[in-house]
Amino acid sequence: MLEIIRRYTREAGVRNLERELASVCRKVARKLVEGKDPRQVLRHHRPEPAKLFGHTKHRHGEMEAMPRVGVCTGLAYTEMGGEILMVEAAIMPGSGKVEITGKLGDVMQESAKAALSYLRSRSALYGLRHDFHKEIDIHIHVPEGATPKDGPSAGITLATTIISALLNIPVRNDLAMTGEITLRGRVLPIGGLREKLLAAHRGLLRTVIIPAENEKDLKEVPETILKDMEILTVETMDEVLSKALVCADPEKVFCRMDVNDVPLADTLLKEEFRVERRH
């Protein structure tokens, strides 16, 4: 039953679920007419549901196997409910171009631009040259391009992905996040929190970052779900990065510098993005 729900139906109601169950019943009935034991038929197909149900129609989102650089897990709210949203970023030599792919709507494209502007405004804080963006191209991609994606809740996910790729620091694979970002780095509230947390729980993600202003919405989430999860509330992008990035000392990512200060530790930066030290 769980396999049918996750991989063969995707809807707000149960119409397609009923159709899939009816299809299975007809197949079992045919085996029964042929003189076979229907219990043996179902037991035989349990390890390989595709033989009984056909090829899977939907991908069941799950967390990454290990922390990766430039890959972050976000959460989306669609007409079918909550979904896990993987966001990827690649950095390559170039001339400052930014490409955003994955069938993103206008709102998400604006969120990506805001995340980039926020990063550029705080480049010194992360140990990057103020003109670092002129020598690289950034490609942001949200897989499963056939699925339209939009909404004001992916800002912090996009920003974390880009910063992870630039600093070469992995993002926790057991953590998901949702929240919008301002140019000053504030984290704004989002909608559909209940559905998003259910999606995270279904994908075996047990830690979720949410905006502090959404803490009041947790009362709408089933208690059985909240018991299995760690909910982290944040107000600023700095808090998001300190909780999401995988490094020995997260505080070193934020090295607020005066003009004569030593920049971010070399071990946290790619060679080509190091700040020129003053001698």
C-alpha positions in Angstrom: 0.0 0.0 0.0 2.8 2.4 0.9 4.6 1.6 -2.3 1.5 2.4 -4.4 1.0 5.7 -2.6 4.6 6.9 -2.9 5.6 5.7 -6.4 2.4 5.2 -8.4 0.0 8.0 -7.2 0.5 11.7 -6.6 -2.7 13.6 -5.8 -4.6 15.4 -3.1 -7.4 12.8 -3.1 -7.5 9.0 -3.5 -9.0 8.6 -7.0 -5.8 7.3 -8.6 -5.1 5.2 -5.5 -8.4 3.5 -6.0 -7.6 2.9 -9.7 -4.3 1.3 -8.9 -5.7 -0.9 -6.2 -8.5 -2.0 -8.7 -5.8 -2.8 -11.2 -4.0 -5.0 -8.8 -7.2 -6.8 -7.8 -8.0 -7.6 -11.5 -4.6 -9.1 -11.9 -4.9 -11.2 -8.9 -8.4 -12.3 -9.9 -7.0 -13.4 -13.3 -4.4 -15.5 -11.5 -7.2 -17.0 -9.4 -9.2 -18.0 -12.5 -6.0 -19.6 -13.9 -5.9 -21.7 -10.8 -3.1 -20.0 -8.9 -3.2 -19.1 -5.3 -3.5 -15.2 -5.1 -1.5 -15.1 -1.9 1.4 -16.7 -3.7 1.0 -14.2 -6.5 1.3 -11.2 -4.2 4.1 -12.8 -2.2 6.1 -13.4 -5.4 5.8 -9.8 -6.6 6.5 -8.1 -3.2 10.3 -7.8 -3.8 9.7 -6.4 -7.3 6.5 -4.3 -7.4 7.1 -3.3 -11.0 6.1 -6.8 -12.2 2.7 -6.3 -10.6 2.2 -2.5 -10.9 4.3 -1.7 -13.9 7.1 0.9 -14.0 7.0 3.6 -11.3 5.3 6.8 -12.2 6.7 9.1 -9.6 10.0 9.6 -7.8 9.9 9.4 -4.0 12.2 12.1 -2.7 14.7 11.1 -0.2 17.8 12.7 1.3 21.3 12.5 -0.2 23.5 9.7 0.9 26.3 12.0 2.1 27.1 15.7 2.5 28.0 17.4 -0.8 29.4 20.7 -1.9 27.0 22.9 -3.7 23.9 20.7 -3.0 21.3 21.7 -0.5 17.9 20.3 0.4 14.9 22.6 0.3 11.2 22.1 0.8 8.4 23.1 -1.6 4.6 23.3 -1.3 2.8 22.1 -4.4 -0.8 21.3 -5.3 0.0 17.7 -4.5 1.3 18.5 -1.1 4.9 19.0 0.3 7.9 18.0 -1.8 11.7 17.7 -1.2 13.5 20.1 -3.5 17.2 19.5 -4.3 19.1 22.6 -5.3 22.5 22.4 -6.9 25.1 25.1 -7.8 28.3 24.8 -9.9 31.1 27.3 -10.1 33.3 27.5 -13.2 35.8 30.0 -14.7 33.9 32.7 -16.7 32.9 36.3 -16.9 30.3 36.8 -14.2 27.3 35.0 -15.9 24.6 33.5 -13.8 22.4 30.7 -15.2 19.3 29.4 -13.5 17.6 26.2 -14.8 15.0 23.7 -13.7 11.8 25.3 -14.8 11.7 27.9 -12.0 8.9 30.4 -11.8 9.4 34.2 -11.6 9.3 34.3 -7.8 12.1 31.6 -7.4 14.3 33.4 -10.0 13.9 36.6 -8.0 14.9 34.7 -4.9 18.0 33.4 -6.6 19.0 36.9 -7.7 18.4 38.2 -4.1 20.6 35.4 -2.7 23.4 36.4 -5.1 23.1 40.1 -4.2 23.2 39.2 -0.5 26.4 37.1 -1.0 28.1 39.8 -3.0 27.3 42.4 -0.4 29.0 40.3 2.3 31.9 38.9 0.2 34.5 40.2 2.6 32.8 38.4 5.5 33.2 35.1 3.7 36.8 35.8 2.7 36.1 36.5 -1.0 37.4 39.3 -3.1 34.9 42.1 -3.7 35.0 41.4 -7.5 35.1 37.6 -7.2 31.9 37.3 -9.3 33.7 38.8 -12.4 35.9 35.8 -12.9 33.4 33.0 -12.5 30.1 31.8 -13.9 27.5 30.4 -11.5 25.0 27.8 -12.6 22.0 27.1 -10.3 19.9 24.1 -11.1 16.9 22.4 -9.5 16.6 18.9 -10.9 13.4 17.3 -12.2 13.1 20.1 -14.8 9.7 18.8 -16.0 8.1 19.8 -12.8 7.2 23.6 -12.5 8.6 25.1 -9.3 7.7 28.5 -7.9 7.0 30.3 -4.6 8.6 32.5 -2.0 10.3 29.9 0.2 13.6 28.9 -1.4 15.7 31.9 -0.7 17.8 30.5 2.1 18.2 27.2 0.2 19.5 29.0 -2.9 21.9 31.2 -0.8 23.2 28.2 1.2 23.8 26.3 -2.0 25.8 29.1 -3.7 27.9 29.9 -0.6 28.7 26.1 -0.2 29.9 25.9 -3.8 32.0 29.1 -3.5 33.7 28.2 -0.2 33.9 24.5 -1.0 32.2 23.5 2.2 29.6 20.6 2.1 26.0 21.1 3.3 24.5 18.6 5.8 22.6 15.9 3.9 20.3 15.1 6.9 19.0 18.7 7.0 16.3 20.5 5.0 15.4 24.2 5.1 12.7 26.6 4.0 12.5 30.4 4.2 12.8 33.5 2.1 15.8 35.9 2.2 16.1 39.6 2.1 19.1 41.6 0.8 20.1 42.2 4.4 20.0 38.5 5.2 16.8 38.4 7.2 14.8 35.2 7.0 11.1 35.8 6.2 8.2 33.5 7.0 6.7 31.0 4.5 3.5 29.1 3.9 2.6 25.5 3.8 4.8 24.6 6.8 2.7 21.5 7.8 3.0 20.0 4.3 6.7 20.7 4.0 7.5 19.1 7.4 5.5 16.0 6.4 7.5 15.8 3.1 10.8 16.1 5.1 9.7 13.3 7.5 8.6 11.1 4.6 12.1 11.6 3.1 13.8 10.6 6.3 15.0 14.1 7.0 14.9 14.6 10.8 16.3 18.2 11.1 14.6 21.2 9.4 15.4 24.9 9.5 12.4 27.2 9.5 11.9 30.9 10.0 11.4 32.0 13.6 8.1 33.7 12.7 6.8 30.3 11.6 7.2 28.7 15.0 3.6 29.5 15.8 2.5 27.3 12.9 4.0 24.2 14.4 0.8 23.6 16.4 -0.8 22.5 13.1 1.8 19.7 12.6 0.9 16.3 14.1 2.6 15.6 17.4 3.8 12.2 16.1 5.8 14.0 13.4 7.3 16.6 15.7 8.5 14.0 18.1 10.7 12.5 15.4 12.1 15.8 14.2 14.4 18.6 15.4 13.1 22.0 14.3 15.6 24.8 14.2 14.3 28.4 14.1 16.4 31.1 12.5 16.1 34.9 12.0 19.2 35.6 9.9 21.2 33.9 7.1 24.2 33.7 9.3 22.3 31.4 11.6 21.3 29.2 8.7 24.9 28.8 7.5 26.2 28.1 11.0 23.7 25.2 11.3 23.8 23.9 7.8 27.5 23.9 6.7 29.7 20.9 7.6 33.0 22.3 9.0 34.9 21.9 12.2 34.3 25.5 13.4 31.2 27.0 11.7 31.9 30.4 13.3 35.1 30.7 11.2 32.9 31.1 8.1 31.9 34.5 9.5 35.2 36.4 10.0 34.0 40.0 10.2 37.1 41.9 9.0 38.5 45.3 9.2 40.8 46.5 6.4 43.9 45.1 8.1 42.4 41.9 9.4 43.5 38.4 8.2 40.8 36.9 6.0 39.0 33.6 6.4 41.2 30.5 7.1 42.8 29.2 3.9 41.5 25.7 4.7 38.0 26.9 4.1 38.6 28.5 0.7 39.4 27.5 -2.8 42.8 28.8 -3.9 41.5 31.1 -6.7 39.0 32.9 -4.3 41.4 33.8 -1.5 41.6 37.4 -0.5 44.9 39.1 -1.2 46.7 39.6 2.2 48.3 42.8 3.1 52.0 42.5 3.8 
